[in-house]
Amino acid sequence: MPRREPPSRPAAARPAKGAVAITLILSALILCAPLLWHGPLPEGSDVYATCHYLQGFMKAFSEGDLYPRWTDRTNQDLGAPSFVMFPPLTYYGAGAAAWLTGSTITGFKLYILAVSLLSALSFYSLARQWIGPGVSAALASAAYLLLPYHVLDVYQRFAMSETTAFVFFPLILLFARRTMLMGKPRDFAALALSYAGLIYTHIVSSLSFSLFLGLWLLWESRGRWRALAGPALGLICGAGLAAPALLPAVIEKADVNIAWVKEMPNGDFRINFIFRDELLPGLGIKDPVKPPVLKSAHSQLLLGGLAAGAALAWTAASQSRRRRDVIALAAGCGLAYFMQLGLSTPIWTLVPELATIQFPWRLQTIMVLTASLLVGFALSAGWGRAGGLQASRRSYAGAGAILMGLGALLNLALAAQNANLKRFGYDDERDRSPGVTRWSEPSFTPIGFTRYRDFRRLQVEMPRASFREGTGEVDLTRWDSSRKEMEVRSASGGIVNLRSFWFPGWTGTIDGQPLPLAPSDPDATITFRVPPGSHHVTIHFADTPARRAGAFVGLGSILATALLAWRSPRLLSPGAASPAPPPHSTVR
């Protein structure tokens, strides 16, 4: 039988759009209020690194790199392949905001406000389709913005990439569901684009969310394996579209000391379960994020549980589809909580790459998503057509509403606390300090640099360019992020050393001819040999086979996505997809 859109509600039953818009805008403003009230940024745990990488990204972009990959001031001016390892979408957005405002600090405020509004809109798009349009979906969107872990991400952690990922979680779930149910070309294409957007934003969030999404798709298909074809191909196309960022990060991480991610004092996932709050090895202090993530995990679990119970109690037995959705979301919320407990250690060790998430409490992103949807389902089920509580369930609904209200107030109280855990002290002076401008990241040092474990305690003293062997003069004429030019003069020739880490992609020419480059020992900086005489030397950070392959895969995926979107109505055989949801039975 042909697939069809979920039935639309009569125009008269649709609630005023103004109330929805006000709710979404107000929730974004509430989330950003402390940020807008204070002049400086909060001193979140990632604010120094995030601002440093934004500075490096903007510097390289202004020098003509449309896709910056190397930041030359990282690691005490030795440089790093920062945007080989990091996807760039957050920094394009924050960089544009900083350029518009003329300030890193003001730019980040504008960027966070924009991301908050987009997150609210994307969640509402999901909720209005899944739950029904109106105030219930809008209030669920407000919960999505204001639950404690989301607020903690902005203020306690200043984790801008993970914060930006909140824009894409609802969109991926929305279009995966629509592709499975209807198989329309626009839904298939939107699924691929939104999944690519998540990967271009935060690879770690892409991994954790993909695990949840995969389980949900298996549940939703209920053995109709052909129904998985559309969503699976859409996700594959999305990964292909993101290949320019994903493929180099996966392949070239073997060329950096990525082991530091697990070796750092708080890097091992085993010490980051929410009930473990021990002194960090080698530091003698406790991780300050542990108390708030422990509280947020339980407050969000409580709210999700109360909302699930209320939704099931208030939803008629005949609405089996909605009840099944509530059960699936409650299971997702519970599983995300379980994965933050030490009991889940076998799963962390068995699932490939899962340990690279480092912090199990990052899975609270899934709790925020599922708990907010459950709130929407509960509000939708408990609210009658006339805008009041259903008479037949008035007493039960009233008690449930009180419990949910208390759970919501608890979460809002913790969210307010999380917004003020760090003082607002990151000002223009901090933004110009050496701790920001020359930020050191041991995991982004080349594999040949064996002192990475002590790198943050070392002071590297060397000029930008000098003879390592032999004698001569080096006059630098250009020193950009990914391009260095110099005039070298030597009577006898020799080996020149640059104050820049070697990494795959650095290529050289001397008087227009290829110039072999090699890493020094033990510093892994760029060296090259020059013959006697005067020479013009150019060093350029070029593409590697992995980066070129990523670009080709990305271009090919554009064509593949367009072709498969066109063919998507034929991807599912008749009757293979799940039936379309029944009409909404209550006013929201």
For each residue, the residues with C-beta under 8 A, 3 or more apart:
1: 574 575
2: 574
3: 181 182 183 569 572 577 580
4: 182 580
5: 8 182 580
6: 129 181 580 581 583
7: 580 583
8: 5
9: 13 14 132 133 583 584
10: 13 14
11: 14
12:
13: 9 10 385 587
14: 9 10 11 133 134
15: 19 20 133 134 135 587 588
16: 19 20
17: 20 21
18: 21 22
19: 15 16 22 23 134 135 138
20: 15 16 17 23 24 124 133 134 135 137 138
21: 17 18 24 25
22: 18 19 25 26
23: 19 20 26 27 135 138 139 141 142
24: 20 21 27 28 117 120 121 124 138 141 142
25: 21 22 28 29 117 120
26: 22 23 29 30 142
27: 23 24 30 31 116 120 141 142 145 146
28: 24 25 31 32 113 116 117 119 120 145
29: 25 26 32 33 36 113
30: 26 27 33 145 146
31: 27 28 116 145 146 150 151 154
32: 28 29 35 36 109 112 113 116
33: 29 30 36 37
34: 37 38 42 155 419 420 424
35: 32 38 41 42 109 112 113 154 155
36: 29 32 33 109 113
37: 33 34
38: 34 35 41 42 424
39: 105 424 427
40: 105 424 425 426 427 430
41: 35 38 44 47 51 105 108 109 158 424 426 427
42: 34 35 38 47 154 155 156 158 422 423 424 425 426
43: 47 422 423 424 425 426
44: 41 47 154 155 156 157 158 159 422
45: 156 157 158 288 289
46: 49 50 157 158 159 160
47: 41 42 43 44 50 51 158 426
48: 51 52 426 430 435 436 439
49: 46 52 53 439 441
50: 46 47 53 54 158 159 160
51: 41 47 48 54 55 104 108 426 431 436
52: 48 49 55 56 71 73 74 436 437 439
53: 49 50 56 57 71 74 82 83 86 91 439
54: 50 51 57 58 91 94 95 98 104 107 108
55: 51 52 58 59 73 104 431 436 437
56: 52 53 59 60 68 71 72 73 74 82 481
57: 53 54 60 61 68 71 82 83 88 91 92 95
58: 54 55 61 62 95 98 99
59: 55 56 62 63 71 72 73 481
60: 56 57 63 65 68 69 70 71 72 480 481 482
61: 57 58 65 66 68 95
62: 58 59
63: 59 60 480 481 482 483
64: 480
65: 60 61 68 69 481 482
66: 61
67: 83 88 244
68: 56 57 60 61 65 71 83 88 481 482
69: 60 65 81 82 83 84 248 482 505 541 547
70: 60 79 80 81 82 83 84 481 482 503 505 541
71: 52 53 56 57 59 60 68 74 79 80 82 83 481
72: 56 59 60 77 79 479 480 481 482 500
73: 52 55 56 59 77 79 437 438 439
74: 52 53 56 71 78 79 80 82 438 439 440 441 444
75: 78 79 80 438 439 440 441 444 445 455 501
76: 438 440 459 460
77: 72 73 438 464 499
78: 74 75 445 460 499 500 501 525
79: 70 71 72 73 74 75 481 500 501
80: 70 71 74 75 441 444 445 501
81: 69 70 84 85 252 255 256 444 503 505
82: 53 56 57 69 70 71 74 85 86 441 444
83: 53 57 67 68 69 70 71 86 87 88 91
84: 69 70 81 248 249 252 503 505 547
85: 81 82 249 252 253 256 258 443 444
86: 53 82 83 91 161 249
87: 83 90 161 199 200 201 202 203 242 245 246 249
88: 57 67 68 83 91 92 200 245
89: 92 93 164 197 200 201
90: 87 93 94 160 161 164 201 202
91: 53 54 57 83 86 88 94 95
92: 57 88 89 95 96
93: 89 90 96 97 111 114 115 164
94: 54 90 91 97 98 107 108 111 160
95: 54 57 58 61 91 92 98 99 107
96: 92 93 99 100
97: 93 94 100 101 107 108 110 111 114
98: 54 58 94 95 101 102 103 104 106 107 108 111
99: 58 95 96 102 107
100: 96 97 107 110
101: 97 98 106 107 110
102: 98 99 106
103: 98 106 107 428
104: 51 54 55 98 107 108 431
105: 39 40 41 108 109 426 427 428 431
106: 98 101 102 103 109 110
107: 54 94 95 97 98 99 100 101 103 104 110 111
108: 41 51 54 94 97 98 104 105 111 112 160
109: 32 35 36 41 105 106 112 113
110: 97 100 101 106 107 113 114
111: 93 94 97 98 107 108 114 115 160
112: 32 35 108 109 115 116 154 160 163
113: 28 29 32 35 36 109 110 116 117
114: 93 97 110 111 117 118
115: 93 111 112 118 119 163 164 166 167
116: 27 28 31 32 112 113 119 120 145
117: 24 25 28 113 114 120 121
118: 114 115 121 122 167
119: 28 115 116 122 123 144 145 166 167 170
120: 24 25 27 28 116 117 123 124 141 142 144 145
121: 24 117 118 124 125 141
122: 118 119 125 126 167 168 169 170 171 174
123: 119 120 126 127 140 141 144 145 170 372
124: 20 24 120 121 127 128 137 138 141
125: 121 122 128 129 170 171 174
126: 122 123 129 130 170 171 173 174 373
127: 123 124 130 131 136 137 138 140 141 170 372 373 376
128: 124 125 131 132 133 134 137
129: 6 125 126 174 177 178
130: 126 127 174 177 325 373 376
131: 127 128 136 137 140 373 376 377 380 588
132: 9 128 136 137 380 584 586 588
133: 9 14 15 20 128 137 588
134: 14 15 19 20 128 137 138 587 588
135: 15 19 20 23 138 139 379 383 588
136: 127 131 132 139 140 376 379 380 383 588
137: 20 124 127 128 131 132 133 134 140 141 376 380 588
138: 19 20 23 24 124 127 134 135 141 142
139: 23 135 136 142 143 375 376 379
140: 123 127 131 136 137 143 144 372 373 375 376 379
141: 23 24 27 120 121 123 124 127 137 138 144 145 372
142: 23 24 26 27 120 138 139 145 146
143: 139 140 146 147 303 371 372 375 376 408 411
144: 119 120 123 140 141 147 150 166 170 368 369 372
145: 27 28 30 31 116 119 120 123 141 142 150
146: 27 30 31 142 143 150 151 411 412 415
147: 143 144 150 151 296 300 303 367 368 371 372 411 415
148: 151 152 292 295 296 299 300 411 414 415 417 418
149: 152 153 293 296 297 300 361 364 365 367 368
150: 31 144 145 146 147 153 154 163 166 368 415
151: 31 146 147 148 154 155 415 416 418 419
152: 148 149 155 156 157 289 292 293 296 418 421
153: 149 150 156 157 159 162 163 166
154: 31 35 42 44 112 150 151 157 158 159 163 419
155: 34 35 42 44 151 152 158 418 419 420 421 422
156: 42 44 45 152 153 288 289 292 418 421 422
157: 44 45 46 152 153 154 162 289
158: 41 42 44 45 46 47 50 154 155
159: 44 46 50 153 154 162 163
160: 46 50 90 94 108 111 112 163 164
161: 86 87 90 164 165 201 202 205
162: 153 157 159 165 166 202 204 205 362 365
163: 112 115 150 153 154 159 160 166
164: 89 90 93 115 160 161 167 168 201 202
165: 161 162 168 169 198 201 202 205 206 209 365
166: 115 119 144 150 153 162 163 169 365 368
167: 115 118 119 122 164 171 197 201
168: 122 164 165 171 172 194 195 197 198 201
169: 122 165 166 172 173 198 209 365 369
170: 119 122 123 125 126 127 144 173 174 369
171: 122 125 126 167 168 174 175 190 194 197
172: 168 169 175 176 191 194 195 198 209 213
173: 126 169 170 176 177 213 216 369
174: 122 125 126 129 130 170 171 177 178
175: 171 172 178 179 187 188 190 191 194 234
176: 172 173 179 180 191 213 217 231 234 235
177: 129 130 173 174 180 181 220
178: 129 174 175 181 182 184 187 191
179: 175 176 182 183 184 187 188 191 230 231 234 568
180: 176 177 183 217 220 221 227 228 230 231 577 578
181: 3 6 177 178 577 578 580 581
182: 3 4 5 178 179 187 577 580
183: 3 179 180 187 188 230 568 569 571 572 577
184: 178 179 187 188 568 569
185: 188 189 565 566 568 569
186: 189 190 565
187: 175 178 179 182 183 184 190 191 568
188: 175 179 183 184 185 191 192 230 233 234 561 564 565 568
189: 185 186 192 193 561 562 565
190: 171 175 186 187 193 194
191: 172 175 176 178 179 187 188 194 195 231 234 235 238
192: 188 189 195 196 234 235 237 238 241 557 561 565
193: 189 190 196 197 238 241 561
194: 168 171 172 175 190 191 197 198 238
195: 168 172 191 192 198 199 206 234 235 238 239 242
196: 192 193 199 200 238 239 241 242
197: 89 167 168 171 193 194 200 201
198: 165 168 169 172 194 195 201 202 205 206 209 238
199: 87 195 196 203 206 238 239 242 245 246
200: 87 88 89 196 197 242 245
201: 87 89 90 161 164 165 167 168 197 198 205 206
202: 87 90 161 162 164 165 198 205 206
203: 87 199 206 207 245 246 249
204: 162 207 208 356 357 358 362
205: 161 162 165 198 201 202 208 209 362 365
206: 165 195 198 199 201 202 203 209 210
207: 203 204 210 211 353 354 356 357
208: 204 205 211 212 357 362 363 365 366
209: 165 169 172 198 205 206 212 213 365 366
210: 206 207 213 214 235
211: 207 208 214 215 351 354
212: 208 209 215 216 332 335 336 366
213: 172 173 176 209 210 216 217 235
214: 210 211 217 218
215: 211 212 218 219 332 335
216: 173 212 213 219 220 328 332
217: 176 180 213 214 220 221 228 231 232
218: 214 215 221 228
219: 215 216 222 328 331
220: 177 180 216 217 227 328 578
221: 180 217 218 224 225 227 228 578
222: 219 578
223:
224: 221 227 228 576 577 578
225: 221 228
226: 229 572 573 576
227: 180 220 221 224 230 572 576 577 578
228: 180 217 218 221 224 225 231 232
229: 226 232 233 571 572
230: 179 180 183 188 227 233 234 568 571 572
231: 176 179 180 191 217 228 234 235
232: 217 228 229 235 236
233: 188 229 230 236 237 564 571
234: 175 176 179 188 191 192 195 230 231 237 238 564
235: 176 191 192 195 210 213 231 232 238 239
236: 232 233 239 240
237: 192 233 234 240 241 557 560 561 564
238: 191 192 193 194 195 196 198 199 234 235 241 242
239: 195 196 199 235 236 242 243 246
240: 236 237 243 553 554 556 557 560 561
241: 192 193 196 237 238 554 557 558 561
242: 87 195 196 199 200 238 239 245 246 554
243: 239 240 246 247 549 550 551 553 554 557
244: 67 247 248 547 550 551 553 554
245: 87 88 199 200 203 242 248 249 550
246: 87 199 203 239 242 243 249 250 550
247: 243 244 250 251 546 547 549 550 553
248: 69 84 244 245 251 252 544 546 547 550
249: 84 85 86 87 203 245 246 252 253
250: 246 247 253
251: 247 248 254 546
252: 81 84 85 248 249 255 256 504 544 546
253: 85 249 250 256 258
254: 251 258 447
255: 81 252 446 447 503 504
256: 81 85 252 253 443 444 445 446 447 503
257: 260 442 443 444 445 446 447 449 452
258: 85 253 254 261 443
259: 262 263 443
260: 257 263 264 267 442 443 452 453
261: 258 264 267 356 358 443
262: 259 267 268 355 356 358
263: 259 260 267 453
264: 260 261 267 442 443
265: 280 281 282 283
266: 271 272 280 287 358 359
267: 260 261 262 263 264 358
268: 262 271 272
269: 272 273 348 355 357 358 359 360
270: 273 276 342 345 348
271: 266 268 276 278 280 281
272: 266 268 269 276 287 358 359 360 361
273: 269 270 276 340 341 342 344 360
274: 290 293 294 297 340 341 360 361
275: 294 341 342
276: 270 271 272 273 290 342
277: 286 287 290 291 294
278: 271 286
279: 283 284 285 286
280: 265 266 271 283 284 285 286 287
281: 265 271
282: 265
283: 265 279 280
284: 279 280
285: 279 280
286: 277 278 279 280 290
287: 266 272 277 280 290
288: 45 156 291 421
289: 45 152 156 157 292 293 361
290: 274 276 277 286 287 293 294
291: 277 288 294 295
292: 148 152 156 289 295 296 414 417 418 421
293: 149 152 274 289 290 296 297 361 364
294: 274 275 277 290 291 297 298
295: 148 291 292 298 299 414
296: 147 148 149 152 292 293 299 300 364 414 418
297: 149 274 293 294 300 301 337 340 361 364 367
298: 294 295 301 302
299: 148 295 296 302 303 407 410 411 414
300: 147 148 149 296 297 303 304 333 364 367 368 371 411
301: 297 298 304 305 333 334 337 367 371
302: 298 299 305 306 407 410
303: 143 147 299 300 306 307 371 374 375 404 407 408 410 411
304: 300 301 307 308 329 330 333 334 367 370 371 374
305: 301 302 308 309 330 333
306: 302 303 309 310 378 400 403 404 407
307: 303 304 310 311 371 374 375 377 378 404 407
308: 304 305 311 312 326 327 329 330 333 374 377 378
309: 305 306 312 313 400
310: 306 307 313 314 378 381 382 397 400 401 403 404
311: 307 308 314 315 322 326 374 377 378 380 381
312: 308 309 315 323 326 327
313: 309 310 393 396 400
314: 310 311 378 381 382 390 393 396 397 400
315: 311 312 319 322 323 326 377 381
316: 319 585
317: 320 323
318:
319: 315 316 322 323 582 585
320: 317 323 324
321: 324 325 581 582
322: 311 315 319 325 326 377 381 581
323: 312 315 317 319 320 326 327
324: 320 321 327 328
325: 130 321 322 328 329 377
326: 308 311 312 315 322 323 329 330 374 377
327: 308 312 323 324 330 331
328: 216 219 220 324 325 331 332
329: 304 308 325 326 332 333 370 373 374 377
330: 304 305 308 326 327 333 334 370 374
331: 219 327 328 334 335
332: 212 215 216 328 329 335 336 366 370
333: 300 301 304 305 308 329 330 336 337 366 367 370 371 374
334: 301 304 330 331 337 338
335: 212 215 331 332 338 339 366
336: 212 332 333 339 340 363 364 366 367 370
337: 297 301 333 334 340 341 367
338: 334 335 341 343 344
339: 335 336 344 347 348 360 363
340: 273 274 297 336 337 344 360 361 363 364
341: 273 274 275 337 338 344 360
342: 270 273 275 276 345
343: 338
344: 273 338 339 340 341 347 348 360
345: 270 342 348 349
346: 349 350
347: 339 344 350 351 354
348: 269 270 339 344 345 351 354 355 360
349: 345 346 355
350: 346 347
351: 211 347 348 354
352:
353: 207 356
354: 207 211 347 348 351 357
355: 262 269 348 349 358
356: 204 207 261 262 353
357: 204 207 208 269 354 360 362 363
358: 204 261 262 266 267 269 272 355 362
359: 266 269 272 362
360: 269 272 273 274 339 340 341 344 348 357 363
361: 149 272 274 289 293 297 340 364
362: 162 204 205 208 357 358 359 365
363: 208 336 339 340 357 360 366 367
364: 149 293 296 297 300 336 340 361 367 368
365: 149 162 165 166 169 205 208 209 362 368 369
366: 208 209 212 332 333 335 336 363 369 370
367: 147 149 297 300 301 304 333 336 337 363 364 370 371
368: 144 147 149 150 166 300 364 365 371 372
369: 144 169 170 173 365 366 372 373
370: 304 329 330 332 333 336 366 367 373 374
371: 143 147 300 301 303 304 307 333 367 368 374 375
372: 123 127 140 141 143 144 147 368 369 375 376
373: 126 127 130 131 140 329 369 370 376 377
374: 303 304 307 308 311 326 329 330 333 370 371 377 378
375: 139 140 143 303 307 371 372 378 379 404 408
376: 127 130 131 136 137 139 140 143 372 373 379 380
377: 131 307 308 311 315 322 325 326 329 373 374 380 381
378: 306 307 308 310 311 314 374 375 381 382 400 404
379: 135 136 139 140 375 376 382 383 588
380: 131 132 136 137 311 376 377 383 584 586 588
381: 310 311 314 315 322 377 378 586
382: 310 314 378 379 389 390 393 397 400 401
383: 135 136 379 380 387 388 389 586 587 588
384: 387 388 389 390 391 586 587
385: 13 586 587
386: 587
387: 383 384 587
388: 383 384
389: 382 383 384 393 394 397 398 401
390: 314 382 384 393 394 397
391: 384 394
392:
393: 313 314 382 389 390 396 397
394: 389 390 391 397 398
395: 398 399
396: 313 314 393 399 400
397: 310 314 382 389 390 393 394 400 401
398: 389 394 395 401 402
399: 395 396 402 403
400: 306 309 310 313 314 378 382 396 397 403 404
401: 310 382 389 397 398 404 405
402: 398 399 405 406
403: 306 310 399 400 406 407
404: 303 306 307 310 375 378 400 401 407 408
405: 401 402 408 409
406: 402 403 409 410
407: 299 302 303 306 307 403 404 410 411
408: 143 303 375 404 405 411 412
409: 405 406 412 413
410: 299 302 303 406 407 413 414
411: 143 146 147 148 299 300 303 407 408 414 415
412: 146 408 409 415 416
413: 409 410 416 417
414: 148 292 295 296 299 410 411 417 418
415: 146 147 148 150 151 411 412 418 419
416: 151 412 413 419 420
417: 148 292 413 414 420 421
418: 148 151 152 155 156 292 296 414 415 421
419: 34 151 154 155 415 416
420: 34 155 416 417
421: 152 155 156 288 292 417 418
422: 42 43 44 155 156
423: 42 43
424: 34 38 39 40 41 42 43
425: 40 42 43 430
426: 40 41 42 43 47 48 51 105 430 431
427: 39 40 41 105 430 431
428: 103 105 431 432
429: 432 433
430: 40 48 425 426 427 433 435 436
431: 51 55 104 105 426 427 428 436
432: 428 429 436 437
433: 429 430 436 437
434: 437 438
435: 48 430 438 439
436: 48 51 52 55 430 431 432 433 439
437: 52 55 73 432 433 434
438: 73 74 75 76 77 434 435
439: 48 49 52 53 73 74 75 435 436
440: 74 75 76 455 456
441: 49 74 75 80 82 444 445
442: 257 260 264 445 452 453 455 456
443: 85 256 257 258 259 260 261 264 452
444: 74 75 80 81 82 85 256 257 441
445: 75 78 80 256 257 441 442 449 452 455 501 524
446: 255 256 257 449 501 502 503 519 524
447: 254 255 256 257 524
448: 502 519 521 522 524
449: 257 445 446 452 455 501 522 523 524
450: 522
451: 454 455 458 522
452: 257 260 442 443 445 449 455
453: 260 263 442
454: 451 457 458
455: 75 440 442 445 449 451 452 458
456: 440 442
457: 454
458: 451 454 455
459: 76
460: 76 78 499 523
461:
462: 466 497 499 523 525
463: 466 499
464: 77 476 479 498 499
465: 474 476 484 486 496 497 498 499
466: 462 463 474 496 497
467: 470 471 472 474 490 494 495 496 497
468: 494 495 496 497 520 527
469: 494 495
470: 467 490 492 493 494 495
471: 467 490 491 492 494
472: 467 488 489 490 491 492 493 494 496 530
473: 488 489 490
474: 465 466 467 486 487 488 496
475: 486 487 488 489
476: 464 465 479 484 485 486
477: 485 486 487
478: 483 484 485 486
479: 72 464 476 484
480: 60 63 64 72 483 484
481: 56 59 60 63 65 68 70 71 72 79 541
482: 60 63 65 68 69 70 72 540 541
483: 63 478 480 538 539 540 541
484: 465 476 478 479 480 498 500 538 539 540
485: 476 477 478 536 537 538 539
486: 465 474 475 476 477 478 536 537
487: 474 475 477 534 535 536 537
488: 472 473 474 475 496 530 534 535 536 537
489: 472 473 475 533 534 535
490: 467 470 471 472 473 493 494 530 532 533
491: 471 472 532
492: 470 471 472 532
493: 470 472 490 529 530 531 532 533
494: 467 468 469 470 471 472 490 529 530
495: 467 468 469 470 527 528 529 530
496: 465 466 467 468 472 474 488 527 528 529 530 537
497: 462 465 466 467 468 520 525 526 527
498: 464 465 484 525 526 527 539
499: 77 78 460 462 463 464 465 525
500: 72 78 79 484 506 525 526 539
501: 75 78 79 80 445 446 449 519 524 525 526
502: 446 448 506 517 518 519 520 524 525 526 527
503: 70 81 84 255 256 446 506 541
504: 252 255 544
505: 69 70 81 84 541 542 543 544 547
506: 500 502 503 517 526 539 540 541 542
507: 514 517 539 540 541 542
508: 514 515 516 517 528 537 538 539 540
509: 512 513 514 515 537 538 540
510: 513 515 528 530 535 536 537
511: 535 536
512: 509 536
513: 509 510
514: 507 508 509
515: 508 509 510 528 537
516: 508 528 529
517: 502 506 507 508 526 527 528 539
518: 502 526 527 528
519: 446 448 501 502 524 525 526 527
520: 468 497 502 523 524 525 526 527
521: 448 524
522: 448 449 450 451
523: 449 460 462 520
524: 445 446 447 448 449 501 502 519 520 521
525: 78 462 497 498 499 500 501 502 519 520
526: 497 498 500 501 502 506 517 518 519 520 539
527: 468 495 496 497 498 502 517 518 519 520
528: 495 496 508 510 515 516 517 518 537 539
529: 493 494 495 496 516
530: 472 488 490 493 494 495 496 510 535 537
531: 493 535
532: 490 491 492 493
533: 489 490 493
534: 487 488 489
535: 487 488 489 510 511 530 531
536: 485 486 487 488 510 511 512
537: 485 486 487 488 496 508 509 510 515 528 530
538: 483 484 485 508 509
539: 483 484 485 498 500 506 507 508 517 526 528
540: 482 483 484 506 507 508 509
541: 69 70 481 482 483 503 505 506 507
542: 505 506 507
543: 505 547 548 551
544: 248 252 504 505 547 548
545: 548 549
546: 247 248 251 252 549 550
547: 69 84 244 247 248 505 543 544 550 551
548: 543 544 545 551 552
549: 243 247 545 546 552 553
550: 243 244 245 246 247 248 546 547 553 554
551: 243 244 543 547 548 554 555
552: 548 549 555 556
553: 240 243 244 247 549 550 556 557
554: 240 241 242 243 244 550 551 557 558
555: 551 552 558 559
556: 240 552 553 559 560
557: 192 237 240 241 243 553 554 560 561
558: 241 554 555 561 562
559: 555 556 562 563
560: 237 240 556 557 563 564
561: 188 189 192 193 237 240 241 557 558 564 565
562: 189 558 559 565 566
563: 559 560 566 567
564: 188 233 234 237 560 561 567 568 571
565: 185 186 188 189 192 561 562 568
566: 185 562 563
567: 563 564 570 571
568: 179 183 184 185 187 188 230 564 565 571
569: 3 183 184 185 572
570: 567
571: 183 229 230 233 564 567 568
572: 3 183 226 227 229 230 569 576 577
573: 226 576
574: 1 2
575: 1
576: 224 226 227 572 573
577: 3 180 181 182 183 224 227 572
578: 180 181 220 221 222 224 227
579:
580: 3 4 5 6 7 181 182
581: 6 181 321 322
582: 319 321 585
583: 6 7 9
584: 9 132 380 588
585: 316 319 582
586: 132 380 381 383 384 385
587: 13 15 134 383 384 385 386 387
588: 15 131 132 133 134 135 136 137 379 380 383 584
